[in-house]
Amino acid sequence: MKSKEFKKTIKDASVEDLKNKLSELNKTLVETKFSVSLNQSKNNAEISKTRKQIAVVKTELNNRKVTAK
């Protein structure tokens, strides 16, 4: 999924969906780091991509928390 498409889906998602997506991305990050460390995967860029997606989700959650106050 492209970055702009991902950000658009995040903007349209509910808070509960964002929390689920965040836990899913964290799990993906751990699995990717593990597979790279065991040389099962050479896709190091996937780690960076996942970390950026986590940051986008956390930012959106934080923005919604601040605007709700």
Order of alpha helices (4+ residues) and beta strands (2+ residues): alpha-alpha-alpha
